[in-house]
Amino acid sequence: MALFGSSEKTTTQESKKVRPIVLRTQNVAKELQEVAKSHGVKVDTLDFSLFEVQTFTRNGVSGKESEWELISRDEIYELDEDLALLNAQFQIKQIYEIEIFSKTNEMDKYKDFNLTVGANATKCKVYLSVLANSIIEYSNSLEEDLRSIIIKRKIRAGILVDIFDEMVDDVVSKITAHIRVEKTVKYDKNETFLIAQGYEPTPTVNDKLIAHFEKKDDVDENAKMDYSSRGFIKSVQENELLIEYVKPKEGKPGRNCRGEYMNPKEPTVSNEPTFGVDDTITRVEADDSIRYVANVNGYISFEDNVYLVKTDVDIGEISFKTTGSISTGLDSDVSITVTETDAVKDAVGSGMNVEVTEIEIDGNVGSNATVTAIKATIGGQTHKRATIRAEKLNINVHKGKAYGKNIHITRLEHGEIDGDMVEVGQALGGVIRGKEIDIDICASYVKATASRRIEIQKMQGSENIFTIDPILKKGAQSDLDQNKDKIVELQNAIKSLDKEIEKYARLIQEGRTSFLEIKKRLLHYQKNGAKMPTAFVNKYKQFGQMQVRLKEMKVDFDVKTEKLSLLTTRTSSFQDDIFDARIINRDRWVGFNEIRFKLVKPAIELVYKPKEGSLDKIFGLVEVEEGEFEIQPLKA
């Protein structure tokens, strides 16, 4: 907010005095400057009295201006908005008859009442501010003096008076009423009041073309820049606003509190759409804009001056030099085929991150690369520091980490696999975790852990460990842990309830005789219309409340006991699952291998070492005696 004028507080007086000068002017601030300069004094040592305000108007028609016409204060308020105030030909000015003189402290009884007048950038709104630490005492002339101060401040700032300022009387009354009640007021903070409001012009709108799909990847300018993510593919969702053309719109004129007409600029038109769209994008035209909306999921493409949404893309490689990382989201319906097959190159380069709905990589995945998809196929090999995630995953040679639901690996070379249903053609060392694991050829140094089944078709190596763990998955482990916590919590609650029930039952039993006697007496009083003793009534109510509380605790006890039974059964189900689990070797056992079963309760691990050359094929957990378990070969 721009500030005009100065506070009422006077500064150090100049030694020179200016004798009163009466004059007529349209610019009071300019006259004060000239008088100060001609007399060699500072302008803030001068003040003025206002004798008369004259308002003149005129209209210019066809380039010719009419004579200025003096109008009254009532006529000012009657000026028509369209014919006068918002008419470009209409002009208004004010002439002020004033007397300029030197200020003295004795003359300024409001020197500690610091006021400023300011306006917004267009000068269409003018504000009065009472500054913090201002002090003022009430006097009978305060209201009139305050109104005079505001008028003088406005004139000094070049703001017209008696126009656009109908709210001044209310502002003055509000300030005066507060001071009248308090007698003396010190302002702890600035207080601001609107004292004039003209016609704010409506800004002109220049045409604009907004590519919303380009802004999706905008990040905090203070965030660290990821130069590997360059937005090679811009994913879009169905019904997403892709592009918007804002049509040009001429603004509306205004007039500020200085009486100046404010004419809006002509809008510039430089961004009209020259492109086309195909049927994957809908063009929606409105009065103010044209909107281009995606009809399908995919990524936006610009071909032959036409925007369209595509789902399939073929690229040679994904690398820092070519595309950078690509992330369209798993629900984007975007499918990528990476065609690089050179064995000494990476189809997905080092450090690249790829996230799409479906991806087919003909070649290799490099170091520290991450591929995430719903369905992924890798025809080459994965680096030992590469990570692949997909619900349905197929990898030729795997050395890195793979996560998914249905995973097929042609050859595992010391990599890691974590899935639900896992199939491995040839396992040459590595770690495999899954609900069910199938291995066609098992070499050496393989650690396979399943919750249901491990099956090997051909055993060619040794130093392998095959484990059944019913709580292999993190979710199952979490469920078991929560189950155990809830069981302990319920056991403690049931134990506490049992004690409370026993306590209340004993109290009720011991007080039953007294209760029946009190009940008998109360019925006697009631029958004879006598007032019942308060002590009897309270004891009767207390006994009844104890009976209700006992009944509630018994219901709560039964509910908690039933929950405990369900949770205990659930914990047992984890244990029961392990008896249905199997480890199967369709071939002869070779070398040193181990079979392990992890029990839930008791939490122990059993180990079985098949003899070399053994033809035992199916292994399971058997309870030989109550609480004693063994891993044994089974017929089925």
C-alpha positions in Angstrom: 0.0 0.0 0.0 1.5 3.3 -1.1 1.6 6.0 1.7 0.8 9.7 1.2 1.4 12.6 3.5 3.0 12.4 6.9 1.8 11.9 10.5 0.3 14.7 12.6 3.3 14.6 14.9 5.5 17.7 14.3 9.2 17.7 13.9 11.7 20.2 15.2 10.5 23.7 14.2 12.5 25.7 11.8 13.7 29.1 12.9 12.1 30.7 9.9 8.4 31.3 9.9 6.0 31.5 6.9 3.4 34.2 7.1 -0.1 32.9 6.1 -0.5 32.7 2.3 -4.0 32.3 0.7 -4.2 30.8 -2.7 -6.3 28.6 -5.0 -4.8 25.4 -6.4 -5.6 22.0 -7.9 -2.4 20.5 -6.4 -1.9 21.3 -2.7 1.2 19.1 -2.3 2.9 20.9 -5.1 2.1 24.4 -3.6 3.4 23.3 -0.2 6.7 22.2 -1.8 7.0 25.5 -3.7 6.2 27.6 -0.6 8.7 25.6 1.5 11.4 26.1 -1.2 10.8 29.8 -1.6 11.0 30.4 2.1 13.9 28.1 2.8 12.0 25.8 5.2 11.2 22.1 5.3 7.8 21.1 3.9 6.9 19.2 7.0 6.9 22.4 9.0 4.0 23.7 6.9 0.3 23.2 7.3 -2.8 24.5 5.6 -6.4 25.4 6.3 -9.1 24.5 3.8 -11.6 27.3 3.0 -13.4 25.9 0.0 -13.6 22.9 -2.3 -14.9 23.5 -5.9 -15.6 20.5 -8.2 -15.6 20.9 -11.9 -16.7 18.4 -14.7 -16.7 18.4 -18.4 -17.2 16.0 -21.4 -15.1 15.7 -24.5 -17.1 14.7 -27.6 -15.6 13.7 -30.9 -12.2 15.0 -29.8 -13.5 18.4 -28.7 -13.6 19.3 -25.0 -16.4 21.4 -23.5 -16.0 24.1 -20.9 -15.4 23.1 -17.2 -18.7 23.3 -15.3 -18.9 23.9 -11.5 -21.1 21.3 -9.8 -22.4 21.2 -6.2 -21.7 18.5 -3.6 -25.1 17.0 -4.1 -24.5 16.8 -7.8 -21.3 14.9 -7.2 -23.2 12.1 -5.4 -25.7 12.0 -8.3 -23.1 11.4 -11.1 -24.2 8.5 -13.3 -21.9 5.5 -13.4 -22.2 4.8 -17.1 -22.8 8.3 -18.5 -20.1 10.0 -16.3 -17.8 8.0 -14.1 -17.1 5.1 -16.5 -17.3 7.3 -19.6 -13.9 7.8 -21.2 -14.9 11.4 -22.3 -15.9 12.5 -18.8 -13.4 14.5 -16.7 -13.5 15.7 -13.2 -11.2 18.0 -11.1 -11.2 19.9 -7.9 -9.9 23.4 -7.0 -9.0 24.0 -3.3 -8.8 27.5 -1.7 -6.3 27.1 1.1 -4.2 29.1 3.5 -0.6 27.9 4.0 1.2 28.7 7.3 4.0 27.4 9.6 3.0 24.8 12.1 3.5 25.2 15.9 3.3 22.6 18.6 0.7 24.7 20.4 -1.5 24.6 17.4 -1.3 20.8 17.0 -3.2 19.2 19.9 -3.2 15.9 17.9 0.5 15.7 17.5 0.6 12.2 19.2 -2.3 10.9 17.1 -0.3 9.5 14.2 -2.4 9.0 11.0 -1.4 8.1 7.5 -3.4 7.8 4.3 -2.5 5.2 1.7 -3.9 3.6 -1.4 -3.6 0.4 -3.4 -1.6 0.4 -6.7 -4.5 1.6 -8.9 -5.5 4.3 -6.3 -9.0 2.8 -6.4 -9.0 2.1 -2.7 -7.8 4.6 -0.1 -7.2 3.7 3.5 -6.7 5.6 6.8 -4.3 4.0 9.2 -3.9 4.8 12.9 -0.4 3.9 13.7 0.7 1.8 16.7 1.6 3.8 19.9 -0.7 6.7 18.9 -2.2 8.4 21.9 -5.4 10.6 21.9 -7.7 12.1 24.5 -11.4 12.8 23.9 -12.6 16.3 23.4 -15.9 17.7 22.3 -14.5 18.8 18.9 -12.8 15.4 18.2 -15.3 14.2 15.6 -15.2 17.4 13.6 -11.4 17.7 13.9 -10.9 14.1 12.8 -13.1 14.6 9.7 -11.0 17.7 8.9 -7.7 15.9 9.3 -8.9 13.1 6.9 -10.0 15.6 4.3 -6.7 17.5 4.4 -4.7 14.3 4.2 -6.7 13.2 1.2 -6.3 16.5 -0.6 -2.5 16.5 0.1 -2.3 13.1 -1.4 -4.2 14.2 -4.6 -7.4 12.2 -3.6 -10.7 13.9 -4.5 -13.1 14.7 -1.6 -16.8 14.2 -1.4 -16.7 11.5 -4.1 -16.2 7.8 -3.6 -15.9 8.5 0.2 -19.4 7.9 1.6 -17.9 5.7 4.3 -15.9 8.5 5.9 -18.7 9.6 8.3 -19.0 6.0 9.6 -15.3 5.6 10.1 -15.1 8.9 12.0 -18.0 8.0 14.2 -16.5 4.6 15.0 -13.2 6.0 16.0 -14.7 8.8 18.0 -17.2 6.5 19.9 -14.3 4.3 21.0 -12.3 7.3 22.3 -15.4 8.8 24.0 -15.9 5.6 26.0 -12.2 5.1 27.0 -11.5 8.9 27.4 -7.8 8.3 26.6 -6.7 5.7 24.1 -3.3 4.3 23.2 -3.2 2.1 20.1 -1.2 -1.1 20.6 -1.2 -1.9 16.9 -2.0 -0.4 13.6 -5.7 -0.1 12.7 -6.7 0.5 9.1 -10.0 1.8 7.7 -11.3 2.1 4.1 -12.2 5.8 3.5 -12.6 5.9 -0.3 -13.4 3.4 -3.0 -13.5 4.1 -6.8 -14.2 1.8 -9.7 -11.5 -0.9 -9.9 -10.9 -1.7 -13.6 -11.2 -5.3 -14.6 -7.8 -6.4 -16.1 -7.5 -7.4 -19.7 -6.9 -11.1 -20.3 -4.3 -11.8 -23.0 -4.7 -15.2 -24.7 -2.6 -18.0 -23.2 -1.9 -21.6 -24.1 -1.3 -23.8 -21.1 0.3 -27.3 -21.5 -1.0 -28.8 -18.3 0.7 -32.2 -19.1 4.1 -30.4 -19.0 3.5 -29.1 -15.5 2.7 -32.5 -13.9 6.4 -33.0 -13.2 7.0 -29.6 -11.7 8.9 -29.9 -8.4 10.0 -27.5 -5.7 12.6 -25.2 -7.1 14.6 -25.7 -3.9 14.5 -29.5 -4.3 17.6 -31.3 -5.6 17.3 -31.7 -9.3 17.2 -35.3 -10.6 18.9 -34.9 -14.0 18.1 -38.6 -14.9 14.3 -37.8 -15.0 13.7 -35.7 -18.0 10.1 -36.7 -18.7 10.7 -38.6 -21.9 7.1 -39.8 -21.7 4.3 -37.7 -20.3 1.7 -40.1 -18.8 -1.9 -39.0 -18.8 -5.1 -40.3 -17.2 -8.6 -40.6 -18.7 -10.5 -37.3 -18.2 -7.3 -35.4 -17.4 -7.0 -31.8 -18.7 -4.0 -31.8 -21.1 -4.0 -28.5 -22.8 -6.0 -25.3 -22.2 -6.3 -22.2 -24.4 -7.4 -19.2 -22.5 -9.3 -16.9 -24.9 -8.4 -13.1 -24.9 -10.9 -10.9 -23.0 -11.0 -7.2 -23.0 -11.1 -5.7 -19.5 -13.6 -3.1 -18.1 -12.7 0.5 -17.5 -12.5 2.1 -14.0 -12.0 5.4 -12.3 -9.7 5.9 -9.3 -10.1 8.1 -6.3 -8.0 10.8 -8.0 -10.7 11.1 -10.7 -8.5 9.5 -13.3 -10.2 7.4 -16.0 -8.5 3.9 -16.3 -8.9 2.5 -19.7 -8.1 -1.2 -20.2 -5.4 -2.2 -22.7 -6.3 -4.1 -25.8 -5.7 -7.9 -25.3 -2.9 -9.4 -27.2 -3.6 -12.6 -29.3 -0.5 -14.6 -30.0 -1.2 -18.2 -28.8 -4.2 -19.4 -30.8 -4.1 -23.2 -31.2 -2.7 -24.3 -34.6 -2.5 -28.0 -33.8 -5.1 -30.7 -34.2 -6.1 -33.7 -32.0 -7.3 -37.2 -32.8 -10.2 -39.1 -31.3 -8.2 -40.0 -28.1 -8.5 -36.3 -27.0 -11.8 -34.3 -26.7 -11.9 -30.6 -27.6 -14.3 -28.7 -25.3 -15.0 -25.1 -26.1 -16.5 -22.6 -23.7 -16.9 -18.8 -23.6 -13.6 -18.2 -21.9 -11.4 -21.2 -23.0 -10.9 -24.2 -25.1 -10.0 -27.4 -23.1 -8.4 -30.5 -24.5 -9.2 -33.6 -22.3 -7.8 -37.1 -22.6 -10.3 -39.9 -23.5 -8.0 -42.8 -22.4 -5.0 -43.6 -20.2 -1.6 -43.5 -21.9 1.0 -41.0 -22.7 0.7 -37.8 -24.8 2.4 -37.7 -28.2 2.7 -34.9 -30.8 3.0 -36.2 -34.4 2.5 -34.2 -37.6 1.1 -31.3 -35.7 -1.5 -33.5 -34.0 -1.7 -34.3 -30.3 -2.8 -37.9 -29.5 -2.8 -40.3 -26.5 -0.8 -43.5 -27.2 -0.3 -46.6 -25.1 2.6 -48.4 -26.9 6.1 -47.1 -27.4 9.2 -48.8 -28.9 12.6 -47.4 -28.0 16.1 -48.6 -28.5 17.3 -48.1 -25.0 16.5 -46.4 -21.7 19.6 -44.5 -20.6 20.8 -41.2 -19.1 22.0 -40.0 -22.6 18.8 -40.9 -24.5 15.5 -40.9 -22.5 16.4 -40.6 -18.8 14.3 -42.4 -16.3 10.7 -43.1 -17.3 7.8 -43.0 -14.8 4.2 -43.1 -16.1 2.6 -45.0 -13.2 1.3 -48.6 -13.0 -2.2 -47.5 -13.9 -1.2 -45.6 -17.0 -1.8 -48.4 -19.5 1.5 -47.5 -21.1 3.4 -50.5 -22.6 7.1 -50.1 -23.5 9.3 -52.3 -25.7 13.0 -51.8 -25.3 14.7 -53.3 -28.4 18.4 -53.2 -27.6 19.8 -56.7 -27.7 23.6 -56.2 -27.8 25.1 -58.5 -25.1 27.7 -55.9 -24.1 25.2 -53.1 -23.8 22.3 -52.4 -21.4 18.9 -52.0 -22.7 18.0 -50.3 -19.4 21.1 -48.3 -18.4 22.8 -47.9 -15.1 20.8 -46.0 -12.5 17.6 -45.8 -14.6 14.2 -46.0 -12.9 11.3 -47.2 -15.0 7.7 -47.5 -13.9 5.0 -48.4 -16.5 2.0 -50.7 -16.8 3.8 -53.2 -19.0 7.4 -53.5 -20.3 9.2 -55.9 -22.6 13.0 -55.6 -22.5 14.8 -57.6 -25.2 18.3 -57.0 -23.7 19.9 -56.5 -20.3 19.1 -54.4 -17.2 22.1 -52.5 -15.8 23.5 -51.8 -12.4 21.3 -50.0 -9.9 18.5 -49.9 -12.4 14.9 -50.3 -11.1 12.0 -51.6 -13.2 8.5 -51.6 -11.8 5.5 -52.8 -13.8 2.4 -54.9 -13.6 3.8 -57.2 -16.3 7.5 -57.4 -17.2 9.6 -59.5 -19.5 13.4 -59.4 -19.7 15.0 -61.3 -22.5 18.6 -60.6 -21.4 20.0 -60.7 -17.9 19.7 -58.5 -14.8 22.7 -57.0 -13.1 23.4 -58.2 -9.5 22.5 -54.7 -8.3 19.3 -54.4 -10.4 15.8 -54.6 -8.9 12.7 -55.8 -10.8 9.2 -55.6 -9.5 6.1 -56.9 -11.3 3.0 -58.9 -10.5 3.7 -61.1 -13.5 7.5 -61.3 -14.2 9.5 -63.3 -16.7 13.3 -63.1 -16.7 15.8 -65.0 -18.8 19.0 -64.7 -16.7 18.6 -63.3 -13.2 21.4 -62.0 -11.0 19.7 -59.2 -9.2 16.5 -58.9 -7.0 13.1 -59.8 -8.3 9.7 -59.2 -6.5 6.3 -60.2 -7.7 3.3 -62.6 -7.5 3.9 -64.9 -10.5 7.6 -65.1 -11.3 9.3 -67.2 -13.9 13.1 -67.3 -14.2 14.8 -69.3 -16.9 18.2 -69.3 -15.2 18.9 -68.0 -11.7 22.6 -67.1 -11.1 22.9 -66.2 -7.4 20.2 -63.6 -7.6 17.2 -63.2 -5.2 13.6 -63.9 -5.8 10.6 -63.0 -3.6 7.2 -63.9 -4.9 4.0 -66.0 -4.5 4.2 -68.6 -7.2 7.8 -69.0 -8.3 9.1 -71.1 -11.2 12.8 -71.5 -11.9 14.1 -73.4 -14.9 17.7 -73.7 -13.7 18.9 -72.6 -10.3 22.7 -72.0 -10.1 22.8 -70.6 -6.6 20.7 -67.9 -5.1 17.8 -67.1 -2.7 14.2 -68.0 -3.5 11.2 -67.1 -1.3 7.6 -67.9 -2.2 4.4 -69.6 -1.3 5.1 -72.3 -3.8 8.4 -72.9 -5.6 9.0 -75.1 -8.6 12.6 -75.7 -9.8 13.3 -77.8 -12.9 17.1 -78.2 -12.4 18.7 -77.4 -9.0 22.4 -77.0 -9.0 24.3 -76.0 -5.8 24.1 -73.2 -3.1 20.4 -72.6 -3.5 18.4 -71.4 -0.5 14.7 -71.9 -1.1 12.0 -71.0 1.5 8.3 -71.6 0.9 5.2 -71.5 3.1 3.4 -74.3 1.2 5.5 -76.3 -1.3 9.0 -76.7 -2.8 9.3 -79.1 -5.7 12.5 -80.0 -7.7 12.4 -82.0 -10.9 16.1 -82.7 -11.2 18.8 -82.5 -8.5 22.3 -81.9 -9.9 24.1 -80.2 -7.0 24.6 -80.0 -3.3 24.9 -77.5 -0.4 21.2 -76.6 -0.9 18.8 -75.6 1.9 15.1 -76.1 1.4 12.9 -74.6 4.2 9.2 -74.6 5.0 8.2 -71.5 7.0 4.4 -70.9 7.4 5.0 -67.2 8.3 7.5 -66.5 5.6 5.8 -63.4 4.3 6.0 -60.2 6.3 2.2 -59.9 6.3 1.9 -63.3 7.9 4.6 -62.5 10.5 2.8 -59.2 11.3 -0.5 -61.0 11.7 1.1 -63.6 14.0 2.8 -60.9 16.1 -0.4 -58.9 16.4 -2.3 -62.1 17.2 0.2 -62.8 20.0 -0.1 -59.3 21.4 -4.0 -59.4 21.3 -3.9 -62.8 23.1 -1.8 -61.5 25.9 -4.0 -58.4 26.1 -7.2 -60.5 26.3 -5.7 -62.9 28.8 -4.8 -60.0 31.2 -8.3 -58.4 30.7 -10.1 -61.7 31.4 -8.0 -62.3 34.5 -8.8 -58.8 35.8 -12.5 -59.3 35.0 -12.6 -62.6 36.7 -11.4 -61.0 39.9 -13.9 -58.1 39.6 -16.8 -60.6 39.0 -15.8 -62.6 42.1 -15.6 -59.4 44.2 -19.0 -58.1 43.1 -20.7 -61.6 43.5 -19.4 -61.8 47.0 -20.6 -58.3 48.0 -24.0 -59.0 46.5 -24.3 -62.3 48.3 -23.2 -60.8 51.6 -25.7 -57.9 51.3 -28.7 -59.8 49.9 -30.3 -60.1 53.4 -30.0 -56.4 54.1 -31.2 -55.6 50.6 -34.4 -57.7 51.0 -35.1 -56.0 54.4 -34.6 -52.5 52.9 -36.9 -53.4 50.0 -39.6 -54.6 52.4 -39.4 -51.4 54.4 -39.5 -49.2 51.3 -42.6 -51.0 50.1 -44.2 -50.4 53.5 -43.4 -46.6 53.3 -44.8 -46.5 49.8 -48.0 -48.3 50.7 -48.7 -45.9 53.5 -47.8 -42.8 51.6 -44.9 -41.9 53.9 -41.7 -40.2 52.9 -39.0 -42.8 52.3 -35.7 -42.2 54.2 -33.0 -41.0 51.8 -30.4 -43.4 53.3 -32.7 -46.4 52.5 -33.3 -45.2 49.0 -29.6 -44.7 48.3 -28.7 -48.2 49.6 -31.4 -49.8 47.5 -30.1 -48.0 44.4 -26.5 -48.9 45.2 -27.4 -52.6 45.5 -29.3 -52.4 42.2 -26.3 -50.8 40.4 -24.0 -53.5 41.7 -26.3 -56.1 40.2 -26.4 -54.3 36.8 -22.6 -53.9 36.9 -22.1 -57.7 37.7 -24.4 -58.6 34.8 -22.4 -56.3 32.4 -19.1 -57.7 33.5 -20.3 -61.3 32.9 -21.3 -60.4 29.4 -18.0 -58.7 28.8 -16.2 -61.8 30.2 -18.0 -64.1 27.8 -17.3 -61.8 24.8 -13.5 -61.6 25.6 -13.3 -65.3 26.3 -14.9 -66.1 22.9 -12.4 -63.7 21.2 -9.5 -65.3 23.0 -10.7 -68.7 21.7 -10.8 -67.4 18.2 -7.4 -65.9 18.3 -5.9 -69.0 19.9 -7.5 -71.0 17.1 -6.0 -68.6 14.6 -2.5 -69.0 16.0 -3.0 -72.7 15.8 -3.9 -72.4 12.1 -0.4 -71.1 11.4 0.9 -74.3 13.0 -1.6 -76.4 11.2 -0.5 -75.1 7.8 2.9 -76.5 8.3 1.6 -80.1 8.4 0.1 -79.7 4.9 3.4 -78.2 3.5 5.7 -80.5 1.4 9.2 -80.5 0.0 9.4 -82.7 -3.1 12.4 -83.9 -5.0 11.5 -86.0 -8.1 15.1 -87.0 -8.6 17.8 -88.8 -6.6 19.4 -86.8 -3.8 23.0 -85.7 -4.6 25.7 -84.5 -2.1 24.9 -82.6 1.0 21.5 -80.9 1.3 19.2 -79.9 4.1 15.4 -79.9 4.6 14.1 -77.6 7.3 10.7 -77.0 8.9 10.0 -74.0 11.1 7.4 -74.5 13.8 5.3 -71.6 15.2 4.5 -73.1 18.6 6.9 -74.0 20.0 9.1 -71.7 17.9 11.7 -74.3 16.9 13.4 -75.3 13.6 13.7 -79.0 12.6 16.4 -80.1 10.2 16.5 -83.2 8.1 19.5 -84.2 5.9 18.6 -86.7 3.1 21.3 -89.3 2.5 23.2 -89.0 -0.8 21.6 -91.4 -3.3 18.3 -91.5 -1.4 15.2 -91.9 -3.6 12.9 -90.5 -0.9 10.8 -87.9 -2.8 8.2 -86.3 -0.6 8.9 -84.8 2.9 6.6 -83.4 5.5 6.2 -82.7 9.2 4.8 -85.4 11.4 3.8 -85.3 15.1 5.2 -88.5 16.4 4.0 -87.9 20.0 2.1 -85.1 21.6 4.4 -82.1 21.3 7.1 -84.0 19.5 7.7 -83.5 15.8 9.9 -85.0 13.0 10.5 -84.5 9.4 9.8 -87.7 7.6 9.6 -89.1 4.1 6.0 -89.5 3.0 4.3 -91.7 0.5 2.1 -88.8 -0.7 
